Amino acid sequence: MRLFRRDERGATAIEYTILAPIFLLLVFMTIEFSIYLYKRNHLKSVMYDASRLLQTGQIQNDPNMFQAFKNEICASSVIVFECNEVFFDVRSYNNFADVDFPAITYNPNGHPNNFVFLPGKPSQYSAVRVAGLFDFVTPFMRDIFLSDDKPVLVIGHAIARAEPYNCTQTWCQ
């Protein structure tokens, strides 16, 4: 029995089987969180570019404003998101103090259903919210980000005041 207690030949294998799953879980969680952050930053960059087109009036001067904005978002995010996984909410306000993003509500498929597209006119504020669906694969990650049954969204916000793009004078207010 004394020889059995001193025998350490299988100790490393036992330690490995205990620690390996925890280590691998942490590695995969780190990788997946990095992918989440990359997608969030990419979506924000795409949103800022599209918001600039709202600010300069290029979207508002297009005959089909909604499709022009959607094309801009989808063309820039095609590498990271599928176009049907990106949702945008554009609202216009006369004063910056009035800007408000209402709470997101979801349809049975888990997609936002209270997003609207109401771009501002010259000199109005446009509040833009872009959301992309994200599915976590690693166990516990979804529970860390959202404990309820709502989908995980990658969200970006921007607020821009539109320039007086319809101004025909040399100087406009």
MARVEX-193463 format. One line per field, with one value per residue (C-alpha): x, y, z; residue number from 1; residue in three letters. Coordinates in steps of 0.02 Angstrom, whole numbers, plus 50000, padded with zeros to 5 digits. Example, Ala and Ser with C-alpha at 12.3 -4.5 7.8 and 13.67 -1.06 7.14 Angstrom:
<pts>
east (50615  50684)
north (49775  49947)
up (50390  50357)
num (1  2)
residu (Ala  Ser)
</pts>
This chain:
<pts>
east (50000  50148  50211  50040  50037  50210  50178  50154  50161  49982  49972  50007  49874  49746  49792  49779  49606  49548  49622  49613  49424  49433  49583  49502  49340  49436  49530  49370  49282  49425  49421  49233  49233  49367  49256  49111  49215  49278  49100  49043  49183  49158  48971  49003  49123  48995  48862  48971  49001  48816  48774  48890  48784  48632  48724  48769  48597  48653  48529  48387  48414  48399  48224  48222  48303  48275  48354  48501  48539  48517  48632  48765  48755  48751  48890  49010  48961  48954  49117  49060  48869  48739  48625  48469  48554  48579  48438  48441  48337  48346  48246  48249  48235  48233  48332  48476  48389  48243  48351  48290  48317  48164  48188  48202  48055  48070  47961  47945  48100  48206  48223  48193  48019  48009  48147  48094  48176  48138  48294  48306  48288  48421  48484  48390  48472  48473  48489  48551  48552  48618  48602  48672  48627  48764  48756  48877  48936  49042  48945  48899  48940  48758  48713  48852  48790  48602  48516  48342  48279  48317  48445  48619  48637  48792  48734  48806  48734  48769  48691  48728  48658  48620  48705  48599  48620  48473  48542  48561  48635  48820  48791  48647  48596)
north (50000  50117  50096  50142  50306  50358  50314  50477  50411  50458  50622  50731  50646  50668  50851  50879  50800  50913  51076  51056  51084  51243  51307  51269  51352  51510  51508  51488  51621  51741  51704  51723  51885  51952  51909  51997  52153  52150  52138  52278  52394  52351  52384  52551  52601  52556  52652  52808  52805  52787  52922  53040  53016  53065  53216  53280  53244  53115  52987  53112  53166  52987  52941  52783  52839  52676  52569  52688  52683  52493  52472  52579  52477  52309  52348  52392  52254  52108  52033  52026  52018  51954  52095  52013  52009  52198  52312  52501  52631  52810  52948  53136  53271  53461  53480  53379  53370  53277  53133  52968  52786  52687  52515  52377  52259  52094  51992  51802  51774  51879  52026  52206  52260  52441  52511  52649  52746  52932  53028  53211  53362  53497  53558  53422  53292  53113  52978  52815  52646  52495  52319  52155  51982  51883  51702  51643  51464  51449  51392  51526  51673  51707  51702  51825  51952  51925  51824  51835  51756  51906  51887  51957  52112  52205  52386  52552  52727  52891  53063  53189  53357  53369  53507  53636  53539  53617  53792  53889  54048  54075  54067  53981  53963)
up (50000  50036  49857  49789  49886  49825  49643  49544  49366  49322  49419  49268  49163  49301  49325  49138  49128  49269  49204  49014  48996  49101  49004  48836  48891  48937  48771  48669  48773  48738  48552  48540  48641  48523  48374  48460  48488  48308  48242  48357  48302  48118  48131  48216  48078  47945  48041  48053  47865  47829  47957  47865  47709  47812  47879  47705  47633  47505  47572  47583  47402  47339  47274  47380  47543  47637  47501  47480  47666  47672  47522  47607  47767  47678  47554  47694  47815  47694  47760  47941  47936  47817  47761  47834  48006  48012  48071  48080  48169  48104  48188  48165  48298  48296  48458  48528  48697  48617  48553  48624  48581  48636  48711  48582  48561  48469  48353  48377  48268  48386  48266  48321  48267  48326  48216  48097  47956  47972  47917  47960  47850  47833  48003  48099  48210  48150  48282  48207  48293  48199  48269  48209  48273  48359  48417  48549  48531  48687  48840  48967  48851  48808  48992  49032  48905  48922  49054  48975  48815  48705  48565  48582  48475  48423  48432  48379  48404  48316  48322  48187  48140  47956  47862  47773  47611  47518  47545  47383  47459  47488  47674  47764  47944)
num (1  2  3  4  5  6  7  8  9  10  11  12  13  14  15  16  17  18  19  20  21  22  23  24  25  26  27  28  29  30  31  32  33  34  35  36  37  38  39  40  41  42  43  44  45  46  47  48  49  50  51  52  53  54  55  56  57  58  59  60  61  62  63  64  65  66  67  68  69  70  71  72  73  74  75  76  77  78  79  80  81  82  83  84  85  86  87  88  89  90  91  92  93  94  95  96  97  98  99  100  101  102  103  104  105  106  107  108  109  110  111  112  113  114  115  116  117  118  119  120  121  122  123  124  125  126  127  128  129  130  131  132  133  134  135  136  137  138  139  140  141  142  143  144  145  146  147  148  149  150  151  152  153  154  155  156  157  158  159  160  161  162  163  164  165  166  167  168  169  170  171  172  173)
residu (Met  Arg  Leu  Phe  Arg  Arg  Asp  Glu  Arg  Gly  Ala  Thr  Ala  Ile  Glu  Tyr  Thr  Ile  Leu  Ala  Pro  Ile  Phe  Leu  Leu  Leu  Val  Phe  Met  Thr  Ile  Glu  Phe  Ser  Ile  Tyr  Leu  Tyr  Lys  Arg  Asn  His  Leu  Lys  Ser  Val  Met  Tyr  Asp  Ala  Ser  Arg  Leu  Leu  Gln  Thr  Gly  Gln  Ile  Gln  Asn  Asp  Pro  Asn  Met  Phe  Gln  Ala  Phe  Lys  Asn  Glu  Ile  Cys  Ala  Ser  Ser  Val  Ile  Val  Phe  Glu  Cys  Asn  Glu  Val  Phe  Phe  Asp  Val  Arg  Ser  Tyr  Asn  Asn  Phe  Ala  Asp  Val  Asp  Phe  Pro  Ala  Ile  Thr  Tyr  Asn  Pro  Asn  Gly  His  Pro  Asn  Asn  Phe  Val  Phe  Leu  Pro  Gly  Lys  Pro  Ser  Gln  Tyr  Ser  Ala  Val  Arg  Val  Ala  Gly  Leu  Phe  Asp  Phe  Val  Thr  Pro  Phe  Met  Arg  Asp  Ile  Phe  Leu  Ser  Asp  Asp  Lys  Pro  Val  Leu  Val  Ile  Gly  His  Ala  Ile  Ala  Arg  Ala  Glu  Pro  Tyr  Asn  Cys  Thr  Gln  Thr  Trp  Cys  Gln)
</pts>
